[in-house]
Amino acid sequence: MVKSLYTPTPAIVKLWLLGLIFAFTRHCFVGILFVVMKKIICLITAISLISLSSSVWAQENKGYILKQDVPEYLEVREPLGIGPLLKNIILLVDFEAFLTYSRLLDSKNDTMGGSVSGSVAPVYKINKQNYIIPFYSGQYNKSRQAITQEEGAQLYTETQLHNTSLEYKHIVNDKLILKPNVFATWSFNKETADEKWHSGLYDYHDLGGSFNATYQLKKQGLKQSSVSLSSQYYRREYPHFQSLISLASITAAETDEKDYDGIRNTLGYSYLNPDGLSLEADYSLLLKIFIDKKVIGSDGVLKSDKRFDNEHTFDLNFKYSPPGALSYILDNQYVLNISDQNFYDSLSTLSLSDDVFTKNYFNYQSYQATPRLVYTKDLGRGKDMALVVDGGYSFLIRLYGDRKKQDGAGNYTNKDQLDFQHQVFGRVSYPLVKGLDLVFKGDYSIYKSNQLFDRYYKYNYDIYNVSVGISYEY
């Protein structure tokens, strides 16, 4: 994934400080102070978008978004040099195709399918300091898979994801690189074979722009360190989403309740050492300003205030590559999500006496750790012709600070909802010819929660996938 690196501006520093203060004092400051701080954060972020000289293209739905993969230093690649149209083009291509068997355990839902994914970037080299980078990445996947929504997980059989972007890369000097970018994303999901594409409840599309810069702090041989500062704006729209409330009303108070404007600012540090310990650390603040979603009051009536979320993400990743064939990797991520949206549950009864109101329903904290081992064996057949074995384990815990668990009948308890995810995964890549590999991969995932009421969403299930296919890179 392409990293964004840049130098902080005073406006961004103020934004991060305000965001952190807001995050850790949310139980102490309410009412007027909350509204004022929300407006201040939005205002400072808008100013920072104009003042920054950098940004990054990033998406949500972790694990289901194809990452942009364009080398940081394109100057090491030579253009095709073919004819007047292609003589300045540096072509970057990667492609994977798999046959996959997947199964949702404790059910008859097994699927024989597969996946196709790839990206292409016909980079136009203006000179050694300037590049124009059109980029497309796409993915189709047919397998049993779970995508976590705000309320819980949804199970799907087929998904599509398409990303496009146009980036301008300017190498100012041997220290600083600037990259403005515009992008668009389309995500489509099918729950059953009978469902049509482009009609899914959780289908969405994004349109936005970003601006990023990279600044190298130090370089000594193969060792180098850098800092990053980035900012991004996008609008996410769910064209087919309608809640039960809006469906039941002819003149619904909300029609686009999941649509929002996203503003993400990121600060990062990277230390790369190919023959030792490498480190990457990032902090990002994502502000979600909902366009049409109103806050739910304690009486179940919608207020005039619009929903506003902010998500703080801390990433700390290590890679240790000592002499030899083994590399050790440890990725860590902490997420703190804060929302002013509440939840009112009528329990599907006419009586008001048993209704349940949950304040800050979408607030949660999560931590994920992913240790991995990568074994690389040179087969003596030339550069980039090596056997690679990659495997590891991922663990995630998510705690909702205000959302209470329910039993199997839907009755609320006094315990907070607590979710766990475990995944064991592995991949073996064997080179056939230069650029083309034969790949075997598999994963086994366990999702556990003390939330037992799964009438609308899934909380407890196991899924495994086994795949064989090819991978090509040029």
TAUR-V645952 format. One record per residue. N is the residue number from 1. PHI is phi in whole degrees, 0 to 359 (none if undefined). OMEGA is omega in degrees with one decimal (none if undefined). D_CENTER is the distance of its C-alpha to the mean C-alpha in whole Angstrom. Layout:
n=N phi=PHI omega=OMEGA d_center=D_CENTER
n=N phi=PHI omega=OMEGA d_center=D_CENTER
//
This chain:
n=1 phi=none omega=179.2 d_center=12
n=2 phi=289 omega=178.1 d_center=14
n=3 phi=267 omega=177.0 d_center=14
n=4 phi=251 omega=-176.3 d_center=15
n=5 phi=223 omega=178.7 d_center=18
n=6 phi=193 omega=-176.8 d_center=21
n=7 phi=263 omega=-176.8 d_center=24
n=8 phi=295 omega=171.9 d_center=23
n=9 phi=255 omega=179.9 d_center=25
n=10 phi=303 omega=-178.5 d_center=27
n=11 phi=297 omega=-179.8 d_center=25
n=12 phi=292 omega=177.8 d_center=22
n=13 phi=302 omega=178.2 d_center=24
n=14 phi=297 omega=180.0 d_center=25
n=15 phi=299 omega=-179.2 d_center=22
n=16 phi=297 omega=179.9 d_center=20
n=17 phi=298 omega=178.3 d_center=23
n=18 phi=297 omega=179.5 d_center=24
n=19 phi=297 omega=179.1 d_center=20
n=20 phi=294 omega=177.9 d_center=21
n=21 phi=300 omega=179.6 d_center=24
n=22 phi=298 omega=-176.1 d_center=23
n=23 phi=296 omega=-171.2 d_center=21
n=24 phi=264 omega=176.1 d_center=24
n=25 phi=235 omega=-173.9 d_center=26
n=26 phi=294 omega=-179.6 d_center=25
n=27 phi=274 omega=-177.5 d_center=28
n=28 phi=257 omega=-176.5 d_center=31
n=29 phi=240 omega=-177.9 d_center=30
n=30 phi=226 omega=173.2 d_center=30
n=31 phi=65 omega=-174.4 d_center=32
n=32 phi=299 omega=-178.8 d_center=33
n=33 phi=299 omega=178.4 d_center=31
n=34 phi=299 omega=-179.0 d_center=28
n=35 phi=298 omega=-179.0 d_center=28
n=36 phi=297 omega=-178.9 d_center=29
n=37 phi=296 omega=179.1 d_center=27
n=38 phi=300 omega=-179.6 d_center=24
n=39 phi=290 omega=178.1 d_center=26
n=40 phi=297 omega=179.5 d_center=26
n=41 phi=300 omega=179.6 d_center=23
n=42 phi=299 omega=-177.7 d_center=22
n=43 phi=294 omega=-178.6 d_center=25
n=44 phi=295 omega=178.6 d_center=24
n=45 phi=296 omega=178.2 d_center=21
n=46 phi=298 omega=178.2 d_center=22
n=47 phi=296 omega=-177.9 d_center=25
n=48 phi=294 omega=178.6 d_center=22
n=49 phi=298 omega=-179.3 d_center=21
n=50 phi=280 omega=-172.1 d_center=24
n=51 phi=276 omega=-176.1 d_center=25
n=52 phi=288 omega=173.7 d_center=23
n=53 phi=251 omega=-178.3 d_center=23
n=54 phi=196 omega=174.6 d_center=20
n=55 phi=192 omega=-177.1 d_center=16
n=56 phi=225 omega=173.7 d_center=13
n=57 phi=269 omega=180.0 d_center=11
n=58 phi=217 omega=-178.9 d_center=7
n=59 phi=230 omega=179.4 d_center=5
n=60 phi=262 omega=-179.6 d_center=3
n=61 phi=44 omega=-173.5 d_center=4
n=62 phi=305 omega=-178.8 d_center=3
n=63 phi=93 omega=-178.9 d_center=6
n=64 phi=236 omega=178.7 d_center=7
n=65 phi=246 omega=174.6 d_center=6
n=66 phi=290 omega=-177.5 d_center=9
n=67 phi=271 omega=174.1 d_center=9
n=68 phi=294 omega=-172.3 d_center=12
n=69 phi=225 omega=178.4 d_center=14
n=70 phi=247 omega=-177.1 d_center=18
n=71 phi=304 omega=179.2 d_center=20
n=72 phi=295 omega=-174.3 d_center=20
n=73 phi=243 omega=-177.9 d_center=24
n=74 phi=292 omega=-176.4 d_center=25
n=75 phi=294 omega=178.4 d_center=29
n=76 phi=276 omega=178.2 d_center=29
n=77 phi=260 omega=179.7 d_center=29
n=78 phi=269 omega=175.4 d_center=32
n=79 phi=297 omega=-179.6 d_center=32
n=80 phi=296 omega=177.4 d_center=33
n=81 phi=67 omega=-178.1 d_center=37
n=82 phi=248 omega=175.2 d_center=38
n=83 phi=66 omega=-177.6 d_center=40
n=84 phi=290 omega=-177.0 d_center=39
n=85 phi=276 omega=-173.0 d_center=36
n=86 phi=250 omega=-172.9 d_center=34
n=87 phi=294 omega=180.0 d_center=36
n=88 phi=252 omega=-177.0 d_center=33
n=89 phi=266 omega=170.2 d_center=30
n=90 phi=257 omega=-174.5 d_center=28
n=91 phi=267 omega=176.9 d_center=26
n=92 phi=242 omega=-176.1 d_center=23
n=93 phi=222 omega=164.8 d_center=22
n=94 phi=219 omega=-171.6 d_center=20
n=95 phi=207 omega=175.5 d_center=21
n=96 phi=222 omega=177.1 d_center=20
n=97 phi=220 omega=-176.0 d_center=22
n=98 phi=224 omega=161.8 d_center=23
n=99 phi=265 omega=-172.4 d_center=25
n=100 phi=227 omega=168.3 d_center=23
n=101 phi=250 omega=-179.2 d_center=25
n=102 phi=225 omega=-178.3 d_center=23
n=103 phi=212 omega=169.2 d_center=24
n=104 phi=268 omega=-174.6 d_center=24
n=105 phi=295 omega=-178.2 d_center=26
n=106 phi=63 omega=176.3 d_center=29
n=107 phi=205 omega=177.2 d_center=29
n=108 phi=262 omega=-175.0 d_center=30
n=109 phi=272 omega=171.0 d_center=27
n=110 phi=259 omega=-173.2 d_center=27
n=111 phi=225 omega=170.7 d_center=26
n=112 phi=258 omega=-175.1 d_center=27
n=113 phi=213 omega=-179.0 d_center=24
n=114 phi=172 omega=-179.8 d_center=22
n=115 phi=211 omega=174.0 d_center=19
n=116 phi=226 omega=178.5 d_center=19
n=117 phi=214 omega=179.0 d_center=17
n=118 phi=180 omega=177.5 d_center=18
n=119 phi=212 omega=177.7 d_center=17
n=120 phi=217 omega=179.2 d_center=20
n=121 phi=221 omega=174.0 d_center=21
n=122 phi=279 omega=-173.0 d_center=25
n=123 phi=287 omega=176.7 d_center=25
n=124 phi=262 omega=-179.2 d_center=28
n=125 phi=268 omega=177.1 d_center=30
n=126 phi=286 omega=173.6 d_center=32
n=127 phi=199 omega=-175.9 d_center=33
n=128 phi=291 omega=-178.2 d_center=32
n=129 phi=252 omega=-172.3 d_center=30
n=130 phi=223 omega=-179.1 d_center=29
n=131 phi=221 omega=170.5 d_center=26
n=132 phi=250 omega=-170.4 d_center=25
n=133 phi=238 omega=167.6 d_center=22
n=134 phi=283 omega=-172.5 d_center=21
n=135 phi=219 omega=172.8 d_center=18
n=136 phi=225 omega=171.3 d_center=17
n=137 phi=224 omega=-178.5 d_center=15
n=138 phi=215 omega=-179.4 d_center=15
n=139 phi=209 omega=169.4 d_center=15
n=140 phi=237 omega=-176.4 d_center=17
n=141 phi=220 omega=173.0 d_center=17
n=142 phi=243 omega=179.2 d_center=20
n=143 phi=191 omega=173.5 d_center=20
n=144 phi=285 omega=-175.2 d_center=20
n=145 phi=213 omega=-179.1 d_center=16
n=146 phi=243 omega=175.6 d_center=15
n=147 phi=240 omega=-176.8 d_center=12
n=148 phi=282 omega=172.8 d_center=12
n=149 phi=264 omega=-177.5 d_center=13
n=150 phi=295 omega=-175.2 d_center=14
n=151 phi=270 omega=-176.7 d_center=17
n=152 phi=169 omega=-176.4 d_center=17
n=153 phi=270 omega=172.5 d_center=16
n=154 phi=244 omega=179.9 d_center=17
n=155 phi=264 omega=-179.1 d_center=18
n=156 phi=229 omega=175.9 d_center=18
n=157 phi=256 omega=-178.5 d_center=20
n=158 phi=228 omega=177.1 d_center=19
n=159 phi=221 omega=172.0 d_center=16
n=160 phi=229 omega=175.4 d_center=15
n=161 phi=215 omega=-178.9 d_center=13
n=162 phi=228 omega=177.7 d_center=14
n=163 phi=237 omega=171.9 d_center=13
n=164 phi=228 omega=176.9 d_center=16
n=165 phi=204 omega=173.8 d_center=16
n=166 phi=227 omega=-173.9 d_center=20
n=167 phi=236 omega=172.8 d_center=20
n=168 phi=248 omega=-179.2 d_center=23
n=169 phi=249 omega=-179.7 d_center=23
n=170 phi=238 omega=177.4 d_center=26
n=171 phi=271 omega=-175.8 d_center=27
n=172 phi=293 omega=176.8 d_center=30
n=173 phi=201 omega=-177.8 d_center=31
n=174 phi=286 omega=179.0 d_center=30
n=175 phi=250 omega=-166.6 d_center=28
n=176 phi=240 omega=175.2 d_center=26
n=177 phi=231 omega=179.1 d_center=24
n=178 phi=246 omega=-177.2 d_center=23
n=179 phi=214 omega=168.4 d_center=20
n=180 phi=282 omega=-171.3 d_center=20
n=181 phi=205 omega=167.5 d_center=18
n=182 phi=239 omega=-173.9 d_center=18
n=183 phi=210 omega=174.9 d_center=15
n=184 phi=213 omega=-178.9 d_center=15
n=185 phi=223 omega=174.1 d_center=12
n=186 phi=230 omega=179.1 d_center=14
n=187 phi=236 omega=-178.9 d_center=13
n=188 phi=232 omega=-177.8 d_center=16
n=189 phi=226 omega=174.5 d_center=16
n=190 phi=234 omega=179.7 d_center=20
n=191 phi=275 omega=-179.7 d_center=21
n=192 phi=229 omega=-179.7 d_center=25
n=193 phi=292 omega=-178.4 d_center=26
n=194 phi=282 omega=-178.3 d_center=28
n=195 phi=289 omega=-179.4 d_center=26
n=196 phi=269 omega=174.2 d_center=25
n=197 phi=296 omega=176.9 d_center=22
n=198 phi=67 omega=178.9 d_center=21
n=199 phi=227 omega=-176.6 d_center=23
n=200 phi=291 omega=-178.6 d_center=20
n=201 phi=299 omega=-176.7 d_center=19
n=202 phi=253 omega=170.6 d_center=16
n=203 phi=298 omega=177.8 d_center=16
n=204 phi=212 omega=170.7 d_center=14
n=205 phi=220 omega=-179.9 d_center=14
n=206 phi=242 omega=171.1 d_center=13
n=207 phi=215 omega=-176.6 d_center=16
n=208 phi=191 omega=-179.5 d_center=15
n=209 phi=210 omega=-179.1 d_center=16
n=210 phi=212 omega=179.5 d_center=16
n=211 phi=211 omega=-177.9 d_center=18
n=212 phi=225 omega=175.7 d_center=18
n=213 phi=219 omega=174.9 d_center=20
n=214 phi=240 omega=179.6 d_center=21
n=215 phi=231 omega=-178.9 d_center=24
n=216 phi=275 omega=-179.5 d_center=26
n=217 phi=279 omega=-174.9 d_center=27
n=218 phi=203 omega=175.1 d_center=29
n=219 phi=220 omega=-179.8 d_center=30
n=220 phi=221 omega=-174.4 d_center=33
n=221 phi=67 omega=177.7 d_center=33
n=222 phi=274 omega=179.4 d_center=30
n=223 phi=275 omega=177.5 d_center=28
n=224 phi=206 omega=177.6 d_center=26
n=225 phi=230 omega=-177.2 d_center=25
n=226 phi=206 omega=174.2 d_center=23
n=227 phi=240 omega=-179.6 d_center=21
n=228 phi=222 omega=173.9 d_center=18
n=229 phi=216 omega=-175.0 d_center=18
n=230 phi=216 omega=176.7 d_center=16
n=231 phi=215 omega=-175.1 d_center=15
n=232 phi=214 omega=171.7 d_center=14
n=233 phi=233 omega=173.3 d_center=15
n=234 phi=207 omega=171.2 d_center=14
n=235 phi=249 omega=177.1 d_center=15
n=236 phi=250 omega=-179.4 d_center=14
n=237 phi=234 omega=174.7 d_center=16
n=238 phi=251 omega=-169.7 d_center=17
n=239 phi=291 omega=-175.0 d_center=20
n=240 phi=247 omega=-176.0 d_center=22
n=241 phi=280 omega=171.7 d_center=21
n=242 phi=218 omega=178.1 d_center=24
n=243 phi=279 omega=178.3 d_center=24
n=244 phi=297 omega=179.7 d_center=28
n=245 phi=294 omega=-178.4 d_center=29
n=246 phi=290 omega=178.4 d_center=29
n=247 phi=291 omega=-176.8 d_center=30
n=248 phi=276 omega=-176.6 d_center=33
n=249 phi=242 omega=177.3 d_center=34
n=250 phi=290 omega=177.6 d_center=36
n=251 phi=247 omega=-175.5 d_center=35
n=252 phi=295 omega=178.1 d_center=31
n=253 phi=290 omega=179.9 d_center=30
n=254 phi=229 omega=176.6 d_center=27
n=255 phi=236 omega=-179.1 d_center=26
n=256 phi=233 omega=-167.4 d_center=22
n=257 phi=289 omega=178.1 d_center=21
n=258 phi=264 omega=-178.3 d_center=17
n=259 phi=288 omega=179.2 d_center=17
n=260 phi=206 omega=169.4 d_center=16
n=261 phi=263 omega=-179.6 d_center=16
n=262 phi=251 omega=176.5 d_center=13
n=263 phi=232 omega=-177.1 d_center=14
n=264 phi=240 omega=174.5 d_center=12
n=265 phi=240 omega=-172.9 d_center=14
n=266 phi=226 omega=173.3 d_center=14
n=267 phi=241 omega=-176.5 d_center=16
n=268 phi=221 omega=174.9 d_center=16
n=269 phi=224 omega=-178.7 d_center=19
n=270 phi=223 omega=172.5 d_center=19
n=271 phi=233 omega=-176.0 d_center=23
n=272 phi=249 omega=178.6 d_center=23
n=273 phi=221 omega=-175.5 d_center=26
n=274 phi=299 omega=-177.4 d_center=26
n=275 phi=248 omega=-178.7 d_center=29
n=276 phi=195 omega=-176.1 d_center=28
n=277 phi=267 omega=174.4 d_center=26
n=278 phi=249 omega=-175.4 d_center=22
n=279 phi=218 omega=171.0 d_center=20
n=280 phi=228 omega=179.4 d_center=17
n=281 phi=225 omega=-178.7 d_center=16
n=282 phi=222 omega=168.5 d_center=14
n=283 phi=233 omega=177.8 d_center=14
n=284 phi=227 omega=175.9 d_center=12
n=285 phi=238 omega=178.2 d_center=13
n=286 phi=254 omega=175.2 d_center=12
n=287 phi=259 omega=177.2 d_center=14
n=288 phi=249 omega=-180.0 d_center=14
n=289 phi=254 omega=-173.7 d_center=18
n=290 phi=285 omega=-171.9 d_center=19
n=291 phi=281 omega=-170.9 d_center=21
n=292 phi=229 omega=-175.8 d_center=23
n=293 phi=275 omega=-179.2 d_center=22
n=294 phi=265 omega=179.2 d_center=25
n=295 phi=285 omega=-179.1 d_center=26
n=296 phi=271 omega=179.6 d_center=28
n=297 phi=277 omega=-177.8 d_center=31
n=298 phi=293 omega=177.3 d_center=32
n=299 phi=264 omega=-180.0 d_center=35
n=300 phi=85 omega=-179.2 d_center=32
n=301 phi=268 omega=180.0 d_center=33
n=302 phi=288 omega=176.6 d_center=30
n=303 phi=274 omega=177.7 d_center=31
n=304 phi=277 omega=-179.8 d_center=31
n=305 phi=291 omega=175.6 d_center=28
n=306 phi=270 omega=179.7 d_center=24
n=307 phi=294 omega=179.1 d_center=21
n=308 phi=218 omega=179.4 d_center=19
n=309 phi=241 omega=166.3 d_center=16
n=310 phi=221 omega=-174.3 d_center=15
n=311 phi=237 omega=179.0 d_center=12
n=312 phi=258 omega=-178.6 d_center=13
n=313 phi=233 omega=176.6 d_center=11
n=314 phi=243 omega=176.7 d_center=13
n=315 phi=244 omega=177.0 d_center=12
n=316 phi=221 omega=-173.1 d_center=16
n=317 phi=238 omega=179.7 d_center=16
n=318 phi=238 omega=171.5 d_center=19
n=319 phi=220 omega=179.3 d_center=21
n=320 phi=244 omega=-176.6 d_center=25
n=321 phi=238 omega=177.9 d_center=26
n=322 phi=285 omega=174.4 d_center=30
n=323 phi=304 omega=-177.2 d_center=33
n=324 phi=128 omega=-172.3 d_center=33
n=325 phi=268 omega=-173.9 d_center=30
n=326 phi=260 omega=169.9 d_center=28
n=327 phi=236 omega=-177.5 d_center=25
n=328 phi=244 omega=-175.8 d_center=23
n=329 phi=232 omega=174.4 d_center=20
n=330 phi=222 omega=176.9 d_center=18
n=331 phi=255 omega=178.6 d_center=15
n=332 phi=230 omega=176.8 d_center=14
n=333 phi=216 omega=174.6 d_center=12
n=334 phi=241 omega=-179.3 d_center=13
n=335 phi=233 omega=172.6 d_center=12
n=336 phi=240 omega=-179.3 d_center=15
n=337 phi=252 omega=-177.8 d_center=14
n=338 phi=235 omega=-178.2 d_center=17
n=339 phi=224 omega=175.6 d_center=19
n=340 phi=266 omega=-179.6 d_center=22
n=341 phi=276 omega=-179.8 d_center=22
n=342 phi=250 omega=179.9 d_center=24
n=343 phi=220 omega=179.5 d_center=25
n=344 phi=239 omega=-176.6 d_center=29
n=345 phi=247 omega=178.3 d_center=30
n=346 phi=277 omega=-178.4 d_center=33
n=347 phi=58 omega=177.3 d_center=33
n=348 phi=60 omega=176.9 d_center=34
n=349 phi=239 omega=178.8 d_center=38
n=350 phi=280 omega=-178.7 d_center=40
n=351 phi=287 omega=177.6 d_center=41
n=352 phi=273 omega=-172.6 d_center=40
n=353 phi=290 omega=-177.8 d_center=41
n=354 phi=259 omega=-179.6 d_center=38
n=355 phi=293 omega=-177.7 d_center=35
n=356 phi=238 omega=177.7 d_center=32
n=357 phi=250 omega=179.0 d_center=30
n=358 phi=242 omega=179.0 d_center=27
n=359 phi=280 omega=177.7 d_center=26
n=360 phi=53 omega=-171.8 d_center=23
n=361 phi=298 omega=-173.0 d_center=22
n=362 phi=260 omega=176.0 d_center=18
n=363 phi=287 omega=175.8 d_center=18
n=364 phi=202 omega=169.3 d_center=17
n=365 phi=236 omega=177.1 d_center=16
n=366 phi=218 omega=174.8 d_center=14
n=367 phi=224 omega=179.5 d_center=15
n=368 phi=229 omega=177.0 d_center=13
n=369 phi=235 omega=-178.3 d_center=16
n=370 phi=224 omega=172.3 d_center=16
n=371 phi=277 omega=-179.0 d_center=19
n=372 phi=220 omega=171.1 d_center=20
n=373 phi=237 omega=177.4 d_center=23
n=374 phi=236 omega=178.9 d_center=23
n=375 phi=251 omega=-179.1 d_center=27
n=376 phi=238 omega=-178.5 d_center=28
n=377 phi=240 omega=176.9 d_center=31
n=378 phi=291 omega=-177.6 d_center=33
n=379 phi=270 omega=178.0 d_center=35
n=380 phi=70 omega=-178.0 d_center=38
n=381 phi=243 omega=178.5 d_center=37
n=382 phi=113 omega=-178.3 d_center=36
n=383 phi=295 omega=178.1 d_center=33
n=384 phi=62 omega=176.5 d_center=29
n=385 phi=244 omega=-174.8 d_center=31
n=386 phi=224 omega=171.5 d_center=30
n=387 phi=280 omega=-178.9 d_center=29
n=388 phi=235 omega=176.3 d_center=26
n=389 phi=243 omega=-174.2 d_center=25
n=390 phi=232 omega=179.8 d_center=22
n=391 phi=208 omega=179.8 d_center=21
n=392 phi=184 omega=-175.9 d_center=20
n=393 phi=219 omega=178.6 d_center=19
n=394 phi=237 omega=179.8 d_center=16
n=395 phi=231 omega=178.3 d_center=17
n=396 phi=227 omega=173.4 d_center=15
n=397 phi=233 omega=-179.0 d_center=17
n=398 phi=229 omega=-178.6 d_center=16
n=399 phi=243 omega=175.8 d_center=19
n=400 phi=266 omega=-173.8 d_center=20
n=401 phi=286 omega=-176.4 d_center=22
n=402 phi=234 omega=-178.8 d_center=24
n=403 phi=282 omega=-178.4 d_center=23
n=404 phi=265 omega=177.7 d_center=26
n=405 phi=289 omega=176.1 d_center=26
n=406 phi=239 omega=175.4 d_center=28
n=407 phi=279 omega=-175.5 d_center=31
n=408 phi=298 omega=179.8 d_center=31
n=409 phi=269 omega=179.1 d_center=33
n=410 phi=96 omega=179.2 d_center=31
n=411 phi=283 omega=-178.8 d_center=33
n=412 phi=281 omega=176.4 d_center=31
n=413 phi=245 omega=179.4 d_center=32
n=414 phi=262 omega=179.4 d_center=32
n=415 phi=260 omega=177.5 d_center=29
n=416 phi=288 omega=178.0 d_center=25
n=417 phi=291 omega=-177.6 d_center=23
n=418 phi=224 omega=-178.1 d_center=21
n=419 phi=246 omega=175.4 d_center=19
n=420 phi=229 omega=173.2 d_center=19
n=421 phi=224 omega=176.6 d_center=17
n=422 phi=233 omega=176.2 d_center=18
n=423 phi=215 omega=171.6 d_center=18
n=424 phi=250 omega=-174.9 d_center=20
n=425 phi=218 omega=178.5 d_center=19
n=426 phi=203 omega=-178.7 d_center=21
n=427 phi=209 omega=176.4 d_center=22
n=428 phi=238 omega=-178.1 d_center=25
n=429 phi=238 omega=-177.9 d_center=25
n=430 phi=240 omega=-176.9 d_center=29
n=431 phi=287 omega=174.8 d_center=30
n=432 phi=266 omega=171.3 d_center=32
n=433 phi=222 omega=-177.9 d_center=33
n=434 phi=300 omega=179.2 d_center=31
n=435 phi=92 omega=-176.1 d_center=28
n=436 phi=241 omega=-177.8 d_center=28
n=437 phi=238 omega=168.0 d_center=27
n=438 phi=268 omega=-171.1 d_center=28
n=439 phi=233 omega=169.4 d_center=25
n=440 phi=242 omega=179.1 d_center=25
n=441 phi=210 omega=178.4 d_center=22
n=442 phi=197 omega=176.1 d_center=21
n=443 phi=207 omega=177.5 d_center=19
n=444 phi=228 omega=-174.5 d_center=21
n=445 phi=241 omega=177.8 d_center=19
n=446 phi=238 omega=179.1 d_center=20
n=447 phi=245 omega=-178.2 d_center=19
n=448 phi=231 omega=178.6 d_center=21
n=449 phi=207 omega=171.6 d_center=22
n=450 phi=280 omega=173.5 d_center=25
n=451 phi=281 omega=-173.5 d_center=24
n=452 phi=256 omega=-178.9 d_center=27
n=453 phi=272 omega=-172.7 d_center=27
n=454 phi=237 omega=179.6 d_center=25
n=455 phi=294 omega=-176.0 d_center=27
n=456 phi=249 omega=-178.0 d_center=24
n=457 phi=225 omega=179.5 d_center=21
n=458 phi=260 omega=178.9 d_center=20
n=459 phi=233 omega=-177.4 d_center=20
n=460 phi=231 omega=-178.3 d_center=22
n=461 phi=191 omega=176.1 d_center=22
n=462 phi=235 omega=178.5 d_center=22
n=463 phi=223 omega=171.0 d_center=21
n=464 phi=228 omega=-179.5 d_center=22
n=465 phi=227 omega=174.2 d_center=21
n=466 phi=229 omega=-173.3 d_center=23
n=467 phi=224 omega=171.9 d_center=23
n=468 phi=221 omega=-178.4 d_center=25
n=469 phi=183 omega=-177.7 d_center=25
n=470 phi=233 omega=176.0 d_center=25
n=471 phi=227 omega=-179.3 d_center=23
n=472 phi=231 omega=178.6 d_center=24
n=473 phi=219 omega=178.3 d_center=23
n=474 phi=233 omega=none d_center=26
//
